[in-house]
């Protein structure tokens, strides 16, 4: 079965003269942004979301700056801190889930976030919520209490950025304590 998001972006991209052959959804968006400009790319994204009924919360197409802005606002931290926190959280999450699942998650995120989910072993590491928070704190250069307070903002943004099915797949690999912390039930 073909991905309806890919089909919608292909159809709309063709209508505005953007080639989609051999490109991922995110690559099509980035290419559209380069070819037709950022404003037109945002219009394309809105049209795709409308076409697919993004209000169902099944599909949203999010850009890097929107993702980081959402984390910064959710955690009430500056942009640079939100970038570090996002990178640290995604890197730690990639260690806790299988490599294949990390790849699946990366496929639905902006291009700039993909490296944080790559380069991990196929087997998931088994660790608890305290270890998760400690690793995020270490990577983000903050203390565990602050990491604990802010990591939820990254996961809240993830919940808005990826499909419910993908969230279910990620949540299935997390221990109960971590699932509760990040709001995956």
C-alpha positions as CSV (number, residue, x, y, z in Angstrom):
1,X,0.0,0.0,0.0
2,X,1.3,3.4,-0.9
3,X,1.9,6.1,1.7
4,X,-0.9,8.7,1.3
5,X,1.4,11.4,2.5
6,X,3.9,10.6,-0.3
7,X,1.2,10.5,-2.9
8,X,-0.3,13.8,-1.8
9,X,3.1,15.6,-1.8
10,X,3.8,14.1,-5.2
11,X,0.5,15.3,-6.6
12,X,0.8,18.8,-5.2
13,X,4.5,19.0,-6.0
14,X,3.8,18.2,-9.6
15,X,1.1,20.9,-9.7
16,X,3.7,23.5,-8.7
17,X,6.4,22.1,-11.0
18,X,8.7,20.4,-8.4
19,X,10.2,17.0,-9.4
20,X,9.7,14.3,-6.8
21,X,11.2,11.3,-8.5
22,X,13.3,9.2,-6.1
23,X,12.9,11.6,-3.2
24,X,11.6,11.0,0.4
25,X,8.8,13.1,1.7
26,X,11.2,15.4,3.7
27,X,13.5,15.6,0.7
28,X,10.6,16.7,-1.5
29,X,9.7,19.4,1.0
30,X,13.3,20.6,1.1
31,X,13.6,20.5,-2.7
32,X,10.2,22.4,-3.0
33,X,11.5,25.0,-0.6
34,X,14.6,25.5,-2.7
35,X,12.8,25.6,-6.0
36,X,9.7,27.6,-5.1
37,X,10.8,29.5,-2.0
38,X,10.0,29.1,1.7
39,X,6.7,30.8,1.5
40,X,5.4,28.6,-1.3
41,X,6.9,25.6,0.5
42,X,4.8,26.5,3.6
43,X,1.7,26.7,1.3
44,X,2.6,23.3,-0.1
45,X,2.9,21.9,3.4
46,X,-0.5,23.4,4.4
47,X,-2.1,22.0,1.3
48,X,-0.8,18.5,2.0
49,X,-2.0,18.7,5.6
50,X,-5.4,19.9,4.4
51,X,-5.6,17.2,1.8
52,X,-4.7,14.5,4.2
53,X,-6.8,15.8,7.0
54,X,-4.0,16.6,9.4
55,X,-6.5,17.7,11.9
56,X,-7.0,14.0,12.5
57,X,-3.5,14.2,14.1
58,X,-2.5,11.3,11.8
59,X,-0.2,13.3,9.5
60,X,1.6,16.6,9.9
61,X,4.5,17.8,7.9
62,X,6.9,19.7,10.2
63,X,10.1,21.7,9.4
64,X,13.2,21.9,11.6
65,X,12.6,25.4,12.8
66,X,9.0,24.6,13.7
67,X,10.2,21.6,15.7
68,X,12.8,23.4,17.6
69,X,10.5,26.4,18.2
70,X,7.9,24.0,19.7
71,X,10.5,22.5,22.0
72,X,11.8,25.9,23.1
73,X,8.3,27.1,23.8
74,X,7.2,23.9,25.6
75,X,10.3,23.9,27.8
76,X,10.5,27.7,28.1
77,X,14.2,27.7,27.1
78,X,16.2,29.5,24.4
79,X,16.5,28.2,20.9
80,X,20.1,27.0,21.3
81,X,19.2,25.1,24.4
82,X,16.2,23.6,22.6
83,X,18.5,22.4,19.8
84,X,20.9,20.7,22.3
85,X,18.0,19.2,24.3
86,X,16.4,17.8,21.1
87,X,19.7,16.3,19.9
88,X,20.4,14.8,23.3
89,X,16.9,13.3,23.7
90,X,16.8,11.9,20.2
91,X,20.3,10.4,20.5
92,X,19.4,8.7,23.8
93,X,16.0,7.5,22.4
94,X,17.9,6.0,19.5
95,X,20.0,4.0,21.9
96,X,16.9,2.7,23.7
97,X,14.9,1.6,20.6
98,X,16.0,-0.8,17.9
99,X,18.0,0.6,15.0
100,X,15.2,-0.2,12.6
101,X,12.7,1.7,14.7
102,X,15.1,4.6,15.0
103,X,15.3,4.7,11.2
104,X,11.5,4.6,10.9
105,X,11.2,7.5,13.3
106,X,13.9,9.5,11.5
107,X,12.0,9.0,8.2
108,X,9.2,11.2,9.6
109,X,11.3,14.0,11.0
110,X,13.1,17.0,9.4
111,X,16.3,16.2,7.7
112,X,18.4,18.1,10.3
113,X,17.2,15.8,13.0
114,X,17.9,12.5,11.2
115,X,21.6,12.3,12.2
116,X,20.6,12.2,15.9
117,X,18.7,9.0,15.3
118,X,21.4,7.3,13.2
119,X,24.5,5.3,13.8
120,X,23.1,3.1,16.6
121,X,23.3,-0.7,17.0
122,X,20.3,-2.7,15.7
123,X,19.7,-4.1,19.2
124,X,18.1,-1.7,21.7
125,X,20.0,-1.0,25.0
126,X,17.9,-1.8,28.0
127,X,18.0,1.0,30.5
128,X,15.5,2.7,32.8
129,X,14.1,6.3,33.0
130,X,16.9,7.5,35.4
131,X,19.6,6.4,33.0
132,X,17.6,7.9,30.1
133,X,17.5,11.3,31.9
134,X,21.1,11.1,33.0
135,X,22.3,10.5,29.4
136,X,20.1,13.4,28.1
137,X,21.5,15.7,30.8
138,X,25.1,14.7,30.1
139,X,24.7,15.2,26.3
140,X,22.8,18.5,26.7
141,X,25.2,19.8,29.2
142,X,22.7,20.3,32.0
143,X,21.8,18.7,35.3
144,X,19.4,15.7,35.5
145,X,16.6,17.8,37.2
146,X,16.5,20.2,34.3
147,X,16.7,17.4,31.7
148,X,13.8,15.7,33.5
149,X,11.8,18.9,33.4
150,X,12.5,19.6,29.7
151,X,12.6,16.2,28.0
152,X,8.8,16.1,27.9
153,X,8.8,19.1,25.5
154,X,10.8,17.1,23.0
155,X,8.4,14.2,23.2
156,X,5.3,16.5,23.1
157,X,6.7,17.9,19.8
158,X,7.4,14.3,18.6
159,X,3.8,13.5,19.3
160,X,2.7,16.3,16.9
161,X,5.4,15.6,14.3
162,X,5.0,11.8,13.6
163,X,2.1,9.5,13.0
164,X,0.2,7.8,15.8
165,X,1.3,4.4,14.4
166,X,5.0,5.4,14.7
167,X,4.5,6.6,18.2
168,X,2.9,3.3,19.1
169,X,5.9,1.5,17.7
170,X,8.3,3.6,19.7
171,X,6.3,3.4,22.9
172,X,6.1,-0.4,22.6
173,X,9.9,-0.5,23.0
174,X,10.0,1.8,26.1
175,X,9.7,0.7,29.7
176,X,6.6,1.8,31.7
177,X,8.5,4.5,33.6
178,X,9.9,6.1,30.5
179,X,6.6,5.8,28.6
180,X,4.9,7.7,31.5
181,X,7.6,10.4,31.6
182,X,7.3,11.1,27.9
183,X,3.5,10.8,27.7
184,X,3.2,7.7,25.6
185,X,0.5,5.5,27.0
